[in-house]
Amino acid sequence: MTAPILALRGVTRSFGPIEVLHGVDFALHPGEVHALIGENGAGKSTAMKILAGYLDPTGGEVLLDGTPIRFAGSDQAEDLGIIMIHQEFNLAEHLAVDQNVFLGRELKRGWLLDHKAMRARTAELLASLECRVDPAEPVRRISVPDKQMVEIAKALSRKARVLIMDEPTAVLTERETEVLFRQIERLRAEGVAILYTSHKLGEVSRIADRVTVLRDGTMVRSDPAAGLTQDDMAAAMVGRELSDLYPAKAAGGAEPVLEVEDLAVPGLVEDVSLTLRRGEVLGIGGLVGSGRTELAEAIVGLRPRSGTVRLKGRELAPERVAEAMRAGLVYLTEDRKGAGLLLEKSLRENLTLPLLETFGWPLIDRRREEAALDKAIADFAIRAPQRGMAVGNLSGGNQQKLLLAKTLLSDPDVIIIDEPTRGIDIGTKQQIYGLIAGLAAEGRSIIVISSEMPELIGLASRVVVMHAGRKAGELAGEAVTEGGIVRLAMGMEQTARDNAA
């Protein structure tokens, strides 16, 4: 094996009195994809930030080409060819796509910026990623998956020796993921060392040459990927065997709780009807951009709509989110960082914000708030080193559990959960699946929107599939299969009907 380009040797890292990395040894070799996996909070992000110059180790050494180095910061690491694609976007929303790609490294012609060259080069990079975004478009106007592609284009524009990828496919479709994998194969062939983190163990099995597992800040195994099964990886991550990932499906009753008739969102959703029964988990599938999220947001009042939404027989007015919540209908957003949580605020402030009037507004009863937080931490197994810490410093899994606790604080009858486990490790996924099943067992009704077909198949007794803003079909019982969902999501059933006609 060739000598490593970048390595950690006996690295520890502490935040105050808490040590989060314990003597980690890790090496990245040219032409190798090295997967780093572990539960949320295992120390992956900390290790990656040390490798990329964003953090200094508390103890141990970082070695570049075998020589100890202490980066002055991430800029120095980037100048040395160490590039990191962050899980959270690092984009200037008000700038154009091409300006983001070359921000801080602008191309010049004499004393002037060469806008034409930067725009042309950005167009080439986006074309290689099969991304059709206009390089002149402001980033704030493009979709979340396209923002991820811009981040990847920005990284590809640099002469990377080491490319660190933190959950790069979390918001990508399967097609976009395939495009990314082709780029990874190209970079591997060119001798780039790639560090790849993902909670999608199928991806890890497919793309990685070596897999290293962190658990609670300690490296528990590092082996060639060819000798590891997904079950091996999951067991190493959580320290136990993971059987029965999905709980038994809720049967649900006959009583309709939520009825949607002929719902339309201008330009996005057209003529969708569905029924949700008491104690049922209903899945909504479809490709990104098919109208799944827009449908959910219209149902709860976050978007203008036509059509009828009835909750327990009572018709809900459009664009009345507070009214829907008081009636017992709530929505857990897919964007926990951008729309679900205030990252700079504490757990208590985030938990109680939607219902401040019940805690004595304007004179807040702090003891009642703390009691509510105690219950949420216990009920949802939220792990936080300090109760007063900023939510942005929690792991993704604990942020998601806090968001779920916040959403359920109003004791709703119907819960719409959009992408319940995006960016969540497999152990926390199992916990959230158990929470969803428990809610259904209590008689609550749940709609789960997910891009992961195994999740829909494992949780839902019925699945509504969206295609191009319309309801493509509905599957129930044994018909809820990957093949059935894919055919509807791709519009194949409609094409067959059209051809028959």
C-alpha positions in Angstrom: 0.0 0.0 0.0 1.2 3.5 -0.8 2.2 5.9 2.0 -0.7 7.9 3.4 -1.2 11.5 2.4 -2.9 12.5 5.6 -3.2 10.8 8.9 -4.1 11.1 12.6 -1.8 9.5 15.2 -3.1 9.1 18.7 -5.4 12.1 18.4 -7.6 13.2 21.2 -9.9 16.2 21.3 -11.7 17.8 24.3 -14.3 20.5 24.5 -13.9 21.9 28.0 -13.7 19.0 30.4 -15.3 16.6 28.0 -13.1 14.4 25.8 -14.9 13.4 22.6 -12.0 11.7 20.7 -9.8 9.1 22.5 -6.5 8.3 20.8 -7.7 7.9 17.2 -5.4 6.5 14.6 -6.5 7.1 11.0 -4.9 7.3 7.6 -6.0 8.4 4.1 -4.1 6.8 1.1 -4.0 8.1 -2.5 -6.5 6.4 -4.8 -8.6 5.0 -1.8 -12.1 5.7 -0.6 -12.0 5.4 3.1 -15.4 5.4 4.8 -15.7 6.8 8.4 -19.0 5.6 10.0 -20.6 5.7 13.4 -23.7 6.9 15.3 -24.4 10.6 15.6 -22.2 11.9 18.3 -19.5 9.2 17.8 -16.9 11.8 16.9 -16.9 11.6 13.1 -17.4 15.3 12.5 -14.7 16.2 15.0 -12.2 13.9 13.4 -13.0 15.3 9.9 -12.6 18.9 11.1 -9.2 18.1 12.6 -8.1 16.5 9.3 -9.3 19.6 7.4 -7.8 22.2 9.7 -11.0 23.5 11.2 -10.0 22.2 14.7 -6.7 21.5 16.4 -6.2 18.2 18.3 -5.9 18.4 22.0 -3.4 15.6 21.9 -1.7 13.5 19.3 -0.6 14.5 15.8 -1.8 15.3 12.3 0.6 14.1 9.7 0.8 15.3 6.1 3.0 13.2 3.9 4.4 11.6 7.0 5.4 14.9 8.6 3.6 16.3 11.7 1.8 19.5 10.9 -0.4 22.0 12.8 -2.7 23.8 10.4 -3.1 27.6 10.9 -6.7 27.0 9.8 -8.8 25.5 7.1 -7.5 28.0 4.5 -4.0 26.6 4.9 -5.3 23.0 4.6 -7.2 23.9 1.4 -4.0 25.5 0.0 -2.3 22.2 0.6 -5.0 20.3 -1.3 -7.3 19.2 1.6 -10.9 20.0 0.7 -14.0 19.3 2.8 -17.6 19.2 1.6 -19.7 20.0 4.7 -23.0 18.4 5.6 -24.3 21.9 6.3 -24.1 24.1 3.2 -21.3 26.6 3.2 -22.8 28.9 0.6 -23.4 32.6 0.3 -27.1 32.6 -0.4 -27.2 36.1 -2.0 -24.4 35.4 -4.5 -24.7 33.6 -7.8 -23.8 30.0 -8.3 -20.5 30.8 -10.1 -19.6 33.4 -7.5 -19.9 30.7 -4.8 -17.8 28.2 -6.7 -14.9 30.7 -7.0 -15.5 32.7 -3.8 -12.1 33.7 -2.4 -10.2 32.2 -5.5 -11.7 34.4 -8.2 -10.3 34.1 -11.7 -8.8 37.4 -13.0 -7.8 38.9 -16.3 -5.3 41.6 -15.4 -6.7 43.6 -12.6 -10.3 42.7 -13.4 -12.4 39.6 -12.4 -12.9 37.3 -15.4 -16.6 36.7 -14.9 -16.9 35.0 -18.3 -14.3 32.4 -17.5 -15.7 31.7 -14.1 -19.2 31.3 -15.5 -18.0 29.0 -18.2 -15.9 26.8 -15.9 -18.9 26.6 -13.4 -21.1 25.5 -16.3 -18.6 22.7 -17.2 -18.4 21.5 -13.6 -22.2 21.5 -13.2 -22.6 19.7 -16.6 -20.2 16.9 -15.3 -22.6 16.5 -12.4 -25.6 16.5 -14.7 -26.9 19.5 -12.8 -28.9 22.0 -14.9 -28.7 25.0 -12.7 -27.9 28.3 -14.4 -24.4 29.5 -13.1 -25.9 33.0 -12.9 -28.8 32.0 -10.6 -28.6 33.3 -7.0 -28.1 30.3 -4.6 -31.1 31.3 -2.6 -33.4 30.4 -5.5 -32.1 26.9 -6.2 -33.3 23.7 -4.5 -31.6 21.9 -1.6 -30.3 19.0 -3.8 -28.9 21.6 -6.3 -27.2 23.4 -3.5 -25.4 20.1 -2.6 -24.3 19.8 -6.2 -22.9 23.4 -6.1 -21.0 22.4 -3.0 -19.6 19.4 -4.8 -18.8 21.5 -7.9 -16.9 24.0 -5.7 -14.8 21.1 -4.3 -14.2 19.7 -7.7 -13.0 23.0 -9.0 -9.9 22.8 -6.7 -6.9 20.6 -7.2 -7.7 18.3 -4.3 -5.2 15.7 -2.9 -7.6 14.8 -0.2 -11.4 15.2 -0.5 -13.4 14.9 2.7 -17.2 14.3 2.1 -19.6 14.6 5.0 -22.9 13.0 4.2 -22.8 14.2 0.6 -25.9 12.2 -0.5 -28.2 13.0 2.4 -30.3 15.3 0.2 -29.6 13.8 -3.2 -31.9 11.6 -5.3 -30.8 8.2 -6.4 -30.0 9.5 -9.9 -27.9 12.4 -8.4 -26.1 9.9 -6.1 -25.1 7.8 -9.1 -23.7 10.9 -10.8 -21.7 11.7 -7.6 -20.4 8.1 -7.5 -19.1 8.4 -11.0 -17.1 11.5 -10.0 -15.7 9.7 -7.0 -14.6 6.8 -9.2 -12.8 9.4 -11.5 -11.1 11.1 -8.5 -10.0 7.7 -7.1 -8.5 6.8 -10.5 -6.6 10.1 -10.4 -5.0 9.2 -7.1 -7.1 11.5 -4.8 -7.6 10.2 -1.2 -11.3 10.3 -0.3 -12.8 10.3 3.1 -16.5 9.5 2.9 -19.0 9.5 5.7 -22.6 8.3 5.3 -25.4 6.7 7.4 -26.4 4.9 4.3 -24.6 1.6 4.8 -25.5 0.3 1.3 -23.6 3.3 -0.2 -20.6 2.5 2.1 -20.5 -1.1 1.0 -20.6 0.0 -2.7 -18.1 2.9 -2.7 -15.6 2.2 0.0 -12.3 0.4 -0.1 -11.8 0.6 3.7 -14.2 1.2 6.6 -13.4 2.6 10.0 -16.0 2.7 12.7 -16.0 5.2 15.6 -18.1 4.6 18.7 -18.2 7.1 21.5 -15.0 8.7 20.3 -13.1 5.5 20.1 -12.0 3.6 16.9 -13.6 0.2 17.3 -12.6 -1.4 14.0 -10.9 -0.6 10.7 -11.1 -3.2 7.9 -11.2 -3.6 4.2 -14.8 -3.0 3.0 -14.8 -6.3 1.0 -14.9 -8.3 4.3 -17.7 -6.4 6.0 -21.4 -6.8 5.7 -23.9 -4.0 6.4 -24.9 -6.0 9.6 -21.2 -6.1 10.6 -21.0 -2.3 10.2 -24.3 -1.6 12.1 -23.3 -3.9 15.0 -19.9 -2.2 15.3 -21.5 1.3 15.3 -24.0 0.6 18.0 -22.2 -2.1 20.0 -25.0 -4.6 19.7 -26.8 -6.6 17.1 -29.6 -4.8 15.2 -32.4 -7.2 14.5 -36.0 -6.2 13.6 -35.0 -2.6 12.6 -38.7 -1.9 11.9 -41.3 -2.5 14.5 -44.6 -4.4 13.7 -46.8 -2.2 11.4 -49.7 -0.5 13.0 -53.0 -2.0 11.7 -55.0 1.2 12.1 -58.8 1.4 12.4 -61.6 2.1 10.0 -62.3 5.6 11.2 -61.0 8.4 8.9 -59.2 11.1 10.9 -57.8 13.3 8.1 -59.5 13.6 4.7 -58.0 15.5 1.8 -60.1 16.1 -1.3 -59.0 17.6 -4.6 -56.1 19.5 -3.1 -54.1 21.7 -5.4 -51.1 24.1 -4.8 -50.7 26.5 -7.8 -47.9 25.2 -10.1 -46.8 22.4 -7.7 -49.6 20.0 -6.7 -52.8 19.1 -8.6 -56.0 17.3 -7.7 -54.7 15.1 -4.8 -57.1 13.2 -2.5 -56.2 10.9 0.4 -57.5 9.5 3.6 -55.7 8.8 6.9 -57.3 6.5 9.5 -56.9 6.5 13.2 -53.8 4.7 14.5 -52.4 4.3 10.9 -49.0 5.0 9.5 -49.5 6.2 5.9 -46.5 6.7 3.7 -46.0 9.2 1.0 -43.3 8.4 -1.6 -42.1 9.8 -4.9 -39.0 11.4 -6.3 -37.6 14.7 -5.0 -39.6 17.4 -6.7 -42.7 15.3 -7.1 -44.8 17.5 -4.8 -44.6 15.4 -1.6 -43.4 18.2 0.7 -45.6 20.8 -1.0 -48.6 18.6 -0.4 -47.8 18.2 3.3 -47.2 22.0 3.7 -50.5 22.8 2.1 -52.4 20.3 4.3 -51.1 22.0 7.5 -51.5 25.5 6.2 -48.0 26.5 5.2 -48.9 27.0 1.6 -51.9 28.4 -0.2 -54.2 25.7 -1.6 -57.6 24.9 -3.1 -59.6 21.8 -2.2 -60.8 20.5 1.1 -58.9 19.4 4.2 -61.1 17.9 7.0 -59.7 16.9 10.4 -62.1 14.6 12.5 -64.9 15.9 10.3 -64.1 19.6 10.7 -63.0 21.5 7.6 -59.7 23.4 8.1 -59.2 26.8 6.5 -56.3 27.3 4.1 -53.1 28.9 5.4 -54.0 28.7 9.1 -51.1 26.8 10.7 -52.0 27.8 14.3 -55.6 26.8 13.8 -54.5 23.4 12.4 -52.2 22.9 15.4 -55.0 23.7 17.9 -57.2 21.3 16.1 -54.6 18.5 16.5 -52.6 18.5 13.2 -48.9 19.2 13.2 -46.0 18.9 10.8 -42.3 18.0 11.3 -40.3 19.7 8.6 -37.6 17.9 6.6 -35.3 20.9 7.2 -34.6 20.7 10.9 -31.7 23.2 10.8 -33.2 25.8 8.5 -36.9 25.7 9.5 -37.3 23.4 12.5 -34.9 24.5 15.2 -33.2 27.7 16.3 -29.6 26.4 16.4 -28.2 29.1 18.6 -30.8 28.7 21.3 -31.0 26.1 24.1 -33.0 22.9 24.2 -35.6 24.4 26.5 -36.1 27.5 24.3 -36.6 25.3 21.2 -38.9 22.8 22.9 -41.4 25.3 24.3 -41.3 28.1 21.6 -44.5 27.0 19.7 -46.6 26.8 22.9 -45.2 29.7 25.0 -48.8 30.8 25.9 -49.2 27.6 27.8 -46.1 28.3 29.9 -47.4 31.7 31.1 -46.6 34.1 28.4 -45.5 36.9 28.8 -44.2 35.8 32.2 -42.7 32.4 31.4 -42.8 29.8 34.1 -39.3 28.4 33.9 -39.9 25.5 36.3 -42.7 24.3 34.0 -40.5 24.6 31.0 -37.7 22.7 32.7 -40.2 20.0 33.7 -41.3 19.7 30.1 -37.7 19.4 29.0 -37.1 16.7 31.6 -40.0 14.7 30.2 -38.8 15.2 26.6 -35.2 14.1 27.4 -36.6 11.0 29.1 -39.3 10.1 26.6 -37.2 10.7 23.4 -33.8 9.6 24.8 -32.2 12.9 23.9 -28.5 12.9 24.8 -27.1 16.3 25.5 -23.9 17.0 27.5 -25.4 20.2 28.9 -29.0 21.2 29.1 -28.2 24.9 28.4 -26.1 24.2 25.3 -26.9 25.6 21.9 -29.0 23.1 19.9 -26.6 23.6 16.9 -24.0 21.7 18.9 -26.1 18.6 19.3 -25.6 15.6 17.0 -28.0 15.3 14.1 -29.9 12.4 15.7 -30.4 14.3 18.9 -31.5 17.4 17.0 -34.1 15.3 15.2 -35.4 13.8 18.5 -35.7 17.3 20.0 -37.6 18.4 16.9 -39.9 15.4 17.3 -40.5 16.2 21.0 -41.2 19.9 20.1 -43.7 18.9 17.4 -45.5 16.5 19.8 -45.6 18.9 22.7 -49.1 20.1 21.7 -50.4 16.5 22.0 -51.7 16.2 18.4 -53.9 13.6 16.9 -52.3 13.7 13.4 -48.6 14.1 12.8 -47.0 14.6 9.4 -43.3 13.7 9.5 -41.2 14.7 6.5 -37.9 12.7 6.1 -37.9 11.4 9.7 -34.4 10.0 9.6 -32.4 12.1 7.1 -28.8 12.2 8.2 -29.5 9.9 11.1 -27.4 6.9 12.1 -28.9 3.4 12.1 -29.2 3.2 15.9 -31.1 6.4 16.2 -33.2 5.4 13.2 -34.4 2.3 15.1 -35.3 4.6 18.1 -37.3 6.9 15.9 -39.1 4.0 14.2 -40.0 2.7 17.6 -41.4 6.2 18.6 -43.5 6.3 15.4 -44.9 2.9 16.1 -45.6 3.9 19.7 -47.5 6.9 18.6 -49.7 4.8 16.3 -50.3 2.3 19.1 -51.6 5.2 21.2 -54.2 5.9 18.5 -52.5 8.8 16.8 -52.4 8.9 13.0 -49.1 9.5 11.2 -48.1 10.4 7.7 -44.4 9.6 6.9 -42.8 11.2 3.8 -39.5 9.6 2.9 -37.0 9.3 0.1 -35.9 5.9 1.5 -38.1 3.1 0.1 -37.1 0.6 2.8 -38.4 3.1 5.3 -41.7 3.4 3.6 -42.0 -0.3 3.2 -41.0 -1.0 6.8 -43.3 1.5 8.5 -46.4 2.1 6.4 -49.4 -0.1 5.9 -50.4 2.0 2.9 -48.3 4.2 0.6 -49.5 7.1 -1.6 -47.0 7.8 -4.4 -46.6 11.2 -6.0 -45.3 11.9 -9.6 -45.0 15.3 -11.2 -47.3 17.0 -8.6 -50.1 14.4 -8.9 -51.1 11.3 -7.0 -49.7 8.5 -9.2 -51.4 5.7 -7.2 -51.8 4.0 -3.8 -50.4 0.7 -2.6 -51.6 -1.3 0.4 -50.6 -4.5 2.2 -48.3 -6.9 0.2 -48.4 -4.5 -2.7 -46.2 -2.1 -0.8 -43.0 -3.1 -2.5 -39.9 -1.3 -3.9 -40.9 -2.2 -7.4 -44.4 -1.0 -7.0 -43.3 2.3 -5.5 -40.6 2.9 -8.2 -43.1 2.2 -11.1 -45.5 4.8 -9.7 -42.8 7.3 -8.8 -41.4 7.2 -12.3 -44.8 7.6 -13.9 -44.7 4.2 -15.5 -48.2 3.1 -14.6 -49.6 6.3 -16.0 -47.6 5.8 -19.2 -49.0 2.3 -19.5 -52.5 3.5 -19.0 -52.0 6.3 -21.6 -50.6 3.8 -24.1 -53.5 1.4 -23.6 -56.0 4.2 -24.2 
